[in-house]
Amino acid sequence: MIPILTNLRYMSGWTVGYEFPEEFPPLSKKRNFLYLRVICTVWNTMRCSAITGTQFSLHDLAGHPECNARLETACSGLDPGCPVHPPAACSIGDVERVHSRMYIDMLRERCETTATVNYLDPDTYITRYSFDVATLAAGSAIAAVDRALSGEHCFALVRPPGHHAEHSRAMGFCLLNNAAVAAAYALKNVDRIAIVDWDYHHGNGTQAMFYTSNRVLYCSVHQHDAFPYTGSVQETGRGDGAGFTINAPLHAGSAIADYTAVFSEVFVPAIARFGPDAIIVSAGQDILFDDPLGMMAIRPEDLEILARMLTETGTPLALVLEGGYGPSHGEAVAGIFRGLEPGRKNGTEIKEEPRRSTAGTVALLKKIHGLD
């Protein structure tokens, strides 16, 4: 039954102010969000914004791939008319939902006692201010989710990235797991969250944090047999979380035809079946053709296609920056925002077919996850 809409008004891009017939049963928060999503899709009014700031430059090491210059390149793709909100720090309680207190205390102490630069592992550096900057990144991811649940697609352009950070360990440039902190925060108020990770590398930390949960659907497309050497098709979750992790490893050189095959035949149908209240996108643009740390063949304009495929689910998006180190990163961010715009259609026609290896992976995933 469709709710009777009355006193229609707009707030943050959503159509709100509705009432249900007396015989309509009480609804959970999740179903209320579902009806609002349907309404928003019909009126197609969802807005988009960004969260970023200069504070992230306090965690910086010139010459390192994960330096502040890459964030400046990414932000060069922001349209001058796009609303930009300042970063906001999260609380220690927010971080503790996914990280151990021992790790949090260790990280904060190591940062406070660092004079210039120190390393937690061969890849991951810290400065004196890195802990505070990391809480700004995680807090901005939370703010992006809050805005998404209020009806506004939002991209948190933050650093350091987060999806490799584990419960008690920094890893792969990542200190706190921004997407996981935001998802755990959101689950206080909604029933289900989907995470789509299109970074070149598998998000081992994010997967591990929700591997036993049936409230988070984790979907990752990444390069096969690359750091951190996790994310096989057979990794599908455990216990209550069995079936709620979907990994699509692709071979080096994969292009947009391969990614759209994974999205259209696996991720989008799985998201529709799951019915999340919001989608958090771990948006790593190291899948671009010119990225020095990646080996994929995605063009900047292709990111519009991937973003559009997710917006067309009718679910609000909170995007969080992960990797992306190449010169065309700004163009890709511009493409992502085009994909978030209401009423806009993709202008790129995909003429190529996915690789045979990709088609095989897609067929296997559909069988494993019951998507045939």
N, C-alpha and C positions, 0 to 999 in steps of 0.2 A: 504493500500500500504506500502511496506517495503522500508525504505530509502536505497539509494545506498551508500555503505561504500567505502570511499577512504582514502588513506594515513593513514592506521591504525597504531596507536601507543598506548602505555600504559602509563597511568598516575594515580597514586594512585589506581591501580587495575582496572581502567575502560578502556574500549576501546573507544577512542575518535577520533575526526578528521573525520567527516562524512558530506556529503552534500545530499540535497534532490533534486529530479527532479523539474524542473521549475513549473510544474503544481501542485506541492504539496503545500497545503495552509500553511500560517504561523502557527507556533506551539506555544502554551503557554509553559511556563517553565515546568509546570506539565507534558505535553506530551513529552517534550524533555527528562525529567528524565525517563519517562516511556520507551522510546525507548532505552535509555542508560541502563536501568535495563534489558531489553530483551537481549541486546548485551552482558551485563555482565553475564547473566545467561547462554547464549550459550557458551561463552568462559570460564566461571567459574573461573574467575581470582580474585575475591574479596578477599582482604587481611583483617586481623584483628589486632587490637592493644588495648592497655589499657591506661588509664589515672589514675594516683594515685601519692601519695607523702606523706612524713612524716609530712607535715604541718597540717594534720587533727588531729594529736595528741594534738594540742593546745586546742581542744574541747574534754575534757576527764574527766571522773569521775570513779575512780577505784571502782569496785564492782557493778556498774550500768550495766544493760544488753547492753546499747548502749555506750560502751566504745571503746577506740582505739584498744584494744586487738582483738576485733571481726574483725576489718579491717585487722589487721595483719594475722589473721587466713584465711580470704578470699583471701588475696594476696598470701598466701602460695601455692595457686593453679595455679599461673601464671607460664607458661613455661618459662625457662630461655631465650629462643629465641624470646619471644614475645616482640615487640616494646612497650616500656612504655614511655608515654609522661608526662611532669610535669603538675600539676594543673594550671588553669588560672582563675583569679577572673572575675566575671561579673560586669557590671556597675549597678548603682542604677536604671538607665533607663530600663535595662533588667528586674530587679526585679519588677519595677512598672507596667509592663504589666500584672502581675497577682496578685500582693499584693498592698494594699493601702499604700500611703505615710505615713499616720499616724502610721500604724503598723510598717513600716520599721524604722521610726524615733524612735518609742518606743523601738523596739528590739535593735537597735544600742545603745541607751542611757542606757538601762538596762545592756547591756554587758559591756559598758565602765565604769559603776559605780559598777561593781561586783568585789570584791576583790579576792575571791577564787571561790566559787560556789554559784549559786542562782537557784531558781526554778520558771518557768513561770506557771507551773501547777504541780500536783502531780507526773507526769511522766517525764516532760521535763525540763532538767537542762540547764544552761548556765554558761560559764566562761567569763573572761574578753575578751577573744579572739574569742568567739563563733560567733559573727557577721561576722568577717573577714573570719573565716573558712567556714561559711555558704555561703558566696559569692564565695569562692573557689569551694565549692561543686556544686553550681548552674552554675558557669562559666565553670566548667569541663563538666557538662552535655551539655552545649552549644557547647563546643569544640568537644564533642563526636558526636553531630548531624552534625556539620560542616564536620567532617571526614567521617561520613556516607554518606552525600550528595556528597562527593568527591570520594566515592566508596570504603570505608574502614569500615567494621564492627568495632565498637569501644565500649569498656566497660569502663565507668567511675566508678572506684572503689573508692567511696567517702563517706564521712559522715560529718555531720549528715544526716539521710535520709530525705525524703521530702514529700511523697505522702499524709500525713495527714494534712500538713500545709494548712490552708485556707486563703482566701483573707485578713483577718485582725486578724488572730489568729494562734499561735503555737499550736501544738497538737501531742500527741503520739510520742515523741522524735524528732519531725520534726520542724525546724525553717523556712526555705524557701522551697518552693515546686520546687525541682530541675527539675523534669520531665516537669512540667508545664512551668517553665521559659524557658526551652530549646524548648518546642513546640511553645510557643508564639514567641520566637526569630525566629525559622525556618519559621513561617508563614509570615514573612516579605518578603521572597524570593521564597517560594513555595506555592502551592495551598492547599495541604492536608497533614495532619500528623495523623498516627494511634498511639495510645498508648495501649500497652498490659501490664497489671499489674497482675503478678502471685504471688504477695506477699500473705502471709497467711491472712492478714487483708485487708479489702476493702480500696481503695484509695479515701476516701471521699473528700479530698481537691482537688485532680486532677479532679474528676468528676464534682464537683461544679464549677470549673473555666471554664469548657468548656460545661456546661450543655445546653446552648442555642446556641451553635455553630455547624454549619454543615461542618466545615473545620477540625474538630478533631473527629476521631472515637475512643471512649474510651471503651476498653474491659477489664473487670476484672473478674478473677476467684479467689475466696476467701472462707473462711469458713463461713457458715451460722451461724447467731446469735452469732457473736463474735465482739469484739471491731473493729470499732467504731459504730457498729449496724446500718450500712447503706449498700446499695448495693443489694437491692432486685431485683428480676427479673422485677418487675413493674417499676423500675426507668429506663426510656429509653430516657430521654432528654425532653426539652421543647422548644416551639416556633420553630425557624429554626433548633434547635438541636434535635428535636423529632426523635427518631430512631437511633441516633448516640451515644447512651450509651447502652452498652450490659453488663449486670451483670450475672455472673454464680456462685451463692452461692452453695457450696458443704458441705456435712456433714463431721464432724470430722472423721479421719481415711481414707479419700479418698487417693487413690494411683494413679499410673501413668495411669492405664486404664481409670480412671475417667477424668484425665486431658487431655489425648489425645482425648477422646470423645468430650470434649468441644472444643478443638483446631480444630480437623479435621472437625467436623460437624457444628460448629458455628463461631469461630473466624477466621479461615483461609478463609472460603467462604465469610464472611463479609468483610474481608480485601481485597480480590480479587475484590469484587463488588465496594468497596470504592475507590480503586486505589490510595493509599497514595504515597507520594514521599519518605517517610522514616517511619520506625517504631521505636518508642521509647519504650523500654522495662523497666518498673519498676520492676527490678529484685530483688525480696525479697526471700531469701532462707530460711526463717523461715517456709517454707512448708516441710522442711526436717524432717525425722523420729525422729531425735535426738535433735531437736530444743527445748529449754526449754520454749519458749513462744508460740509454735505451737502444733497442734494436728493432723497433716497430716502424711501420710505414704510414702512420696516421698523419694527415695534413691538418693544418689549423682549422679549416672550414668543416672538417669532419666532426669536430667536437660539438658543433651546432646540431648535427644529426643525432648524436648520442643524447645530448641534453633534451632535444625535442621528443625523442622516444620515451623518455621518462616523464616529461611534463604531460604527455598525452595519456598517461595512466590516470590523470585527474588527481594525483596525490601531490601535496605540497613538498617541495624540495628544499633541503638545507645542504648546501655544498660546503665542503671543507677542503682547503688546499692540502695536498700531499706533496708528491714530487713534481718535477718540471724544472729543467735546468738549461733549456736551449733558447736560441734567439727568437723563435717564433711563438714563445709562450704567451706574449701579450695578444697576438692575433688569435690564439686559441681561446683565451679568456673572452675576447670580444665575441667569438663564435658561440661560446657557451651562453653568454647573455642573450644573443639573438635566439638561441634555442629556448630560452625561458620566456621570451616575449609572447603575450597572448595573441592569438589569431594569425601568427606568422607561420608560414609553411617552409619546409626545407627547400632551398633552391638548387641543391646538388642532386643530380640523378646518379644512382649507383649502377654502373653498367657491368662491373666485374662480378664474377661468382666467387663465393668463398673457396678457399683451398680445400682439397680433398681431406687433408688432416683435420681442418676445422669442421667440415661436415661430419666426419666421424666422431669428433668430440661432442658435437651438438646432438647427434643421434644417441650417443651413449648417455649423455646427461638427461635427455628426455626419457630414456628408459629407466634410469636409476631413480629419477624424481617423479615418475608418473605423469609426464607432461605430453605423452603421445596423443 
